[in-house]
Amino acid sequence: MHERIEHYDVVILGAGAAGLFCAAVAGARGRRVLVLEKANKVGKKILMSGGGRCNFTNRVVEPEHFVSGNPHFCKSALSRYTQWDFIALVERYGIDYEERAHGQLFCQNSAQDILTMLLQECDKAGVTVSSRCGVKSIEAAGDSTGRFSVSFDQGPDTEKSNRSAVCQSLVVATGALSIPTLGGSGIGYDIAAQFSLPLTERRAGLVPLMFSDDMKSICERLSGVALEVDVHCNGQSFTENLLFTHRGVSGPVILQISNYWYPGNTVSINLLPSLDISQWLLQSKRDQGHSLLRSLLAQKLPKALVAELQTLWWSNDAERKLADYSDRRLSELAALLGSWILKPSGTEGYRTAEVTLGGVDTVGMSSRTMEAGGHDGLFFIGEVLDVSGHLGGYNFQWAWSSGFCAGQYV
């Protein structure tokens, strides 16, 4: 089949948040931009994010909200295109949004509002966005017509056409391995490897934790129960909701801590983070000495959880009144409630992970332009890089900030 050769200033691989935003910024500078998306629709991950409402940024964005082998790398981009810049764009489009806990900003209507805005920005800037495009090969062209040649096919399987685009700048915005059903893949890593760029170890992040020991059956019985807890692991801690599932534990607090958990680690859960538990139990012994411990705890914790904890920790004393517990025994139970040590067997993996930790090593990247050192015109933005945000709009902000920086220089 005959291959059509087209010429562009910039070819961007991936029509997600980072790719579309970079395209709009580059196009507004007068660059001729082609965006290639392998899925049948663009922006799929944007549309499903935040329960279909898209948590597009956060009011408070600091470098410590990001995980990277090089923690300083994200600072330049985040300061050059801030959350306030993106909020101003959202407001310019008249998109209604709301602030939820922890400064998270969500669309009031639908994530479609954000995708429509990005596509309108691309349209205004004369960007060509093509879906159903599978990249077959990338070559360094290195001649007067362009630095890179991208060969790809387009269309449904039955009627694909072969196309080829030559460009001065190639931007890899392919995302990563998380949620393969929405187009997650490792092609960005393959491209990095082709150009001998180092990769850091990758693993699933913002992901539920699972158990294979007795804790698994406890979680099964508690499936659907949620409560606010404080979770610690490897010197990090978060206070948000925990949700028990059939396979283990999930909810915002678990997704957050999963970025810092490694196989073999334990996590410590404080079930009553707003209390001095020991003091409360000792005071309750004096004030409500006739009560049972489970009745007291059921005032603060879900009943089903209290029943499981009783089986674990004080089954022999289940019918004993508070007044009959020694102060020392109550202090021991307080310590357990304040630091329930669990050892997950693993995570649910990329199938449900919201991000991929690790990726293209930032050591060889320009933090100002996102260009790969030693490869003029080759840029990496968004999740494919070894920069991952906490839950709460940070990964979108990284997409906007890194996309903006590359868009200024491609």
C-alpha positions in Angstrom: 0.0 0.0 0.0 1.3 3.4 -0.9 2.6 5.5 2.0 1.6 9.2 2.2 4.4 11.5 3.5 3.3 14.6 5.3 5.4 17.4 6.8 4.8 19.0 10.2 6.8 21.1 12.6 5.6 19.0 15.5 4.2 15.5 15.9 2.8 14.6 19.3 2.2 11.0 20.2 -0.9 10.7 22.5 -4.1 12.8 22.7 -4.4 12.7 26.5 -4.2 15.7 28.8 -0.4 16.4 28.3 -0.5 15.8 24.5 -3.5 18.0 23.8 -2.4 20.8 26.0 1.1 20.8 24.5 -0.4 20.8 21.0 -2.6 23.8 21.8 0.4 25.7 23.2 2.6 24.9 20.3 -0.1 25.6 17.7 -0.8 29.0 19.3 2.9 29.8 18.6 2.2 29.2 14.9 3.7 25.7 14.7 2.1 23.1 12.4 1.1 20.3 14.8 -0.2 16.7 14.3 -1.4 14.7 17.3 -1.6 10.9 16.9 -3.9 8.9 19.2 -4.0 5.1 18.9 -7.4 4.8 20.6 -10.7 5.3 18.7 -11.5 8.4 20.8 -9.2 11.1 22.3 -9.0 11.9 26.0 -10.5 8.7 27.4 -8.7 9.0 30.7 -9.8 12.6 31.1 -13.4 11.5 30.6 -13.3 8.8 33.3 -11.3 10.7 35.8 -12.7 11.9 39.1 -15.8 9.7 38.6 -16.5 11.5 35.3 -16.1 14.9 36.8 -12.3 15.3 36.2 -10.3 16.5 39.2 -8.4 18.9 36.9 -6.0 20.5 39.5 -5.6 21.5 43.1 -5.6 24.8 44.9 -2.3 23.9 46.6 0.4 22.5 44.4 3.9 21.9 45.9 6.8 19.7 44.8 6.2 17.4 47.8 2.9 16.4 46.1 5.0 14.5 43.5 7.0 11.2 43.6 10.1 11.0 41.5 13.7 9.7 41.6 14.7 13.3 41.1 12.4 15.4 43.4 13.7 18.7 42.1 12.8 18.1 38.4 9.1 19.1 38.6 9.8 22.5 40.3 10.6 24.5 37.1 7.6 23.4 35.1 5.2 23.7 38.1 6.3 27.3 38.7 6.2 28.3 35.0 2.6 27.0 34.4 0.8 27.0 37.7 -2.6 25.7 38.9 -3.8 29.4 38.8 -2.9 29.6 35.1 -5.1 26.5 34.3 -7.9 27.7 36.6 -7.9 31.0 34.6 -8.3 29.0 31.4 -11.1 27.0 32.8 -12.9 30.2 34.0 -12.3 31.8 30.6 -14.3 28.9 29.1 -17.1 29.4 31.7 -16.7 25.9 33.0 -18.4 25.5 36.4 -16.2 23.8 39.0 -16.3 23.1 42.7 -13.7 22.7 45.4 -13.8 19.5 47.5 -11.7 18.3 50.4 -8.0 18.9 50.4 -8.3 21.7 47.7 -9.3 19.4 44.9 -11.1 21.1 42.0 -13.7 19.2 40.0 -16.0 20.0 37.1 -19.5 20.5 38.3 -21.1 19.1 35.2 -18.8 16.7 33.4 -15.2 15.9 32.5 -16.3 16.4 28.9 -16.1 20.2 29.6 -12.3 19.9 30.1 -11.9 17.7 27.0 -14.0 20.1 24.9 -12.0 23.0 26.1 -8.7 21.3 25.1 -10.0 20.4 21.7 -11.3 23.9 21.1 -7.9 25.3 22.0 -6.3 22.9 19.6 -8.9 23.8 16.9 -8.2 27.5 17.4 -4.5 26.9 17.0 -5.0 24.9 13.8 -3.8 21.6 15.3 -4.7 18.3 13.5 -5.8 15.6 15.9 -6.1 12.1 14.5 -7.4 9.0 16.3 -7.0 5.3 15.5 -3.4 5.9 14.6 -1.0 3.1 15.5 2.6 4.1 15.4 4.7 1.5 13.5 8.2 3.0 13.6 10.1 6.1 14.5 13.3 7.0 12.8 15.8 9.9 13.2 15.5 11.4 9.8 18.3 13.9 10.3 17.9 15.7 7.0 16.8 19.1 5.9 13.1 18.1 5.8 13.0 17.1 9.5 14.7 15.4 12.4 12.2 12.5 12.8 10.1 10.3 10.6 7.0 8.7 12.1 5.4 5.8 10.2 1.8 4.9 11.3 -1.4 3.4 10.1 -4.8 4.9 10.5 -8.4 3.6 10.5 -10.3 0.5 11.6 -8.4 -2.8 11.0 -10.2 -3.6 7.8 -9.3 -0.4 5.9 -6.0 1.0 7.4 -4.0 3.4 5.4 -0.3 3.8 5.7 0.9 7.2 6.5 4.2 8.8 7.4 4.9 12.2 9.0 8.2 14.0 9.0 8.8 16.6 11.8 11.3 18.8 13.5 10.1 18.1 17.0 8.6 14.8 18.3 6.7 14.9 21.6 6.1 11.6 23.5 2.9 12.0 25.5 1.9 8.4 25.4 1.0 8.0 29.1 2.0 4.9 30.9 1.0 1.4 31.8 -2.0 2.2 34.1 -5.5 1.2 33.1 -4.8 -0.6 29.8 -8.5 -0.7 29.0 -8.3 3.1 28.5 -5.2 2.8 26.3 -2.4 2.6 28.8 0.7 1.1 27.2 4.5 1.1 27.4 5.2 2.5 23.9 6.7 5.6 25.4 9.3 3.5 27.2 10.1 1.6 24.0 10.7 5.0 22.2 13.0 6.1 25.1 14.9 2.8 24.9 15.3 3.2 21.1 17.1 6.5 21.7 19.2 5.0 24.6 17.5 7.0 27.2 17.5 5.5 30.7 14.4 4.3 32.4 13.7 4.0 36.1 11.9 1.0 37.6 8.1 1.1 37.0 5.3 0.0 39.3 1.6 0.6 39.8 0.8 3.7 41.9 -2.4 5.2 43.4 -3.7 1.6 43.6 -5.6 -0.6 46.1 -3.7 -3.0 48.3 -4.5 -6.7 48.6 -4.0 -9.4 51.2 -3.4 -13.2 51.1 -3.4 -13.9 54.8 -6.3 -13.9 57.4 -6.8 -10.2 56.6 -8.3 -11.1 53.2 -11.3 -12.8 54.8 -11.7 -9.9 57.2 -11.7 -7.5 54.2 -14.3 -9.7 52.4 -16.6 -9.6 55.4 -16.2 -5.8 55.7 -16.5 -5.1 52.0 -18.2 -1.7 51.5 -17.3 -0.4 55.0 -15.6 3.0 54.9 -14.1 5.3 57.6 -11.5 8.1 58.0 -8.1 6.8 59.2 -4.5 7.9 59.3 -2.2 5.5 57.4 1.6 5.5 57.8 4.3 3.7 55.6 8.0 4.5 55.0 7.9 7.8 56.8 4.8 9.1 54.9 1.3 9.5 56.3 -2.1 10.5 55.0 -5.5 11.1 56.7 -8.5 10.3 54.4 -11.1 7.6 53.9 -10.3 3.9 53.8 -12.6 1.5 52.0 -12.6 -2.3 52.6 -13.1 -4.3 49.5 -13.4 -8.0 48.6 -9.7 -8.1 47.8 -8.2 -5.8 50.4 -8.3 -2.1 51.2 -8.9 0.9 48.9 -10.2 4.5 49.2 -8.2 7.7 48.9 -5.9 7.1 51.9 -4.8 3.7 50.6 -4.3 5.0 47.0 -2.1 7.8 48.5 0.1 5.5 50.6 0.4 2.9 47.8 2.9 5.3 46.1 5.3 4.7 49.1 4.6 1.0 49.8 6.9 -1.7 48.5 6.4 -5.5 48.6 7.3 -6.8 52.1 6.5 -3.5 53.8 3.8 -3.1 56.5 1.4 -0.3 56.8 0.2 1.2 60.1 -3.4 2.3 60.4 -4.7 4.7 63.1 -8.4 3.9 63.3 -9.2 6.9 65.5 -6.9 9.7 64.2 -8.8 12.6 65.9 -8.5 11.1 69.4 -6.0 10.5 72.1 -7.2 6.9 72.2 -5.6 5.9 75.5 -6.9 9.0 77.3 -10.4 8.5 75.9 -10.5 4.8 76.9 -9.3 5.5 80.5 -11.8 8.4 80.8 -14.6 6.2 79.5 -13.7 3.6 82.0 -14.3 6.2 84.7 -17.4 7.7 83.2 -19.1 4.7 81.6 -17.7 1.8 83.5 -20.7 -0.4 83.0 -20.4 -0.3 79.2 -18.8 -3.0 77.0 -15.8 -2.0 75.0 -17.5 -2.9 71.7 -20.4 -0.6 72.6 -18.1 2.3 73.3 -16.1 1.8 70.1 -19.3 1.5 68.1 -19.9 5.2 68.9 -16.8 6.1 66.8 -16.3 3.2 64.4 -18.5 1.1 62.1 -20.2 -1.8 64.1 -19.0 -4.5 61.7 -15.4 -3.3 62.0 -15.7 -3.3 65.8 -16.9 -6.9 65.7 -13.9 -8.0 63.7 -11.5 -6.1 66.0 -13.1 -7.8 69.0 -12.4 -11.2 67.5 -8.8 -10.2 66.8 -7.9 -8.4 70.0 -10.2 -9.0 73.0 -12.4 -12.0 72.2 -11.8 -13.5 75.7 -12.9 -10.2 77.4 -15.8 -9.5 75.0 -18.4 -9.5 77.8 -16.3 -7.8 80.4 -17.4 -4.3 81.5 -15.0 -1.4 81.0 -14.6 -0.9 84.7 -13.1 -4.4 85.0 -10.3 -3.7 82.5 -6.9 -2.7 84.0 -5.6 0.6 82.8 -2.6 -1.2 81.3 -4.9 -3.5 79.2 -6.8 -0.5 77.9 -3.5 1.3 77.0 -2.5 -1.9 75.1 -5.8 -1.9 73.2 -5.4 1.9 72.5 -2.0 1.2 71.0 -3.5 -1.5 68.7 -6.3 0.9 67.6 -3.8 3.6 67.0 -1.4 1.5 65.1 -3.1 -1.6 63.4 -0.1 -3.2 61.6 -1.1 -4.8 58.3 1.1 -6.5 55.7 -0.3 -6.4 52.2 0.6 -9.2 49.8 0.6 -6.9 46.8 -1.3 -4.2 44.9 -4.1 -4.7 42.4 -1.6 -3.7 39.7 -1.9 -1.7 36.5 -5.5 -2.9 35.9 -6.8 -0.4 38.5 -3.8 1.9 39.1 -4.4 5.5 38.5 -0.7 6.2 37.7 2.5 4.4 36.8 5.4 5.3 39.2 8.8 5.5 37.6 9.3 5.9 33.8 11.7 7.8 31.6 14.5 9.0 33.8 14.5 12.7 34.3 18.2 12.9 34.8 18.8 13.3 31.0 15.9 15.7 30.6 15.8 19.5 30.5 13.4 20.5 33.4 12.8 23.8 31.5 11.9 22.4 28.1 11.2 18.6 28.6 13.7 17.9 25.8 15.9 14.8 26.0 19.6 15.6 26.4 21.6 14.7 23.3 18.5 14.3 21.1 17.5 17.7 19.7 13.8 17.9 19.1 12.8 14.8 21.2 10.5 15.7 24.1 8.8 13.7 26.8 5.8 15.0 28.8 3.2 13.8 31.3 3.0 10.4 32.9 5.6 8.7 30.7 8.3 10.6 32.7 9.4 9.6 36.2 7.1 12.1 37.8 3.9 11.0 39.5 1.5 13.1 41.6 -0.5 12.3 44.7 -4.2 11.8 44.4 -6.0 15.1 44.1 -5.5 16.7 40.7 -1.7 16.6 40.8 -1.2 14.3 37.8 -3.4 16.6 35.7 -1.4 19.6 36.9 1.8 17.8 35.9 0.3 17.2 32.4 -0.6 20.9 32.0 2.7 22.1 33.3 5.0 19.7 31.4 2.9 20.1 28.3 3.1 23.9 28.5 6.9 23.8 28.9 7.4 21.6 25.9 4.8 23.5 23.9 6.9 26.7 24.3 10.0 25.1 22.7 8.9 22.5 20.1 
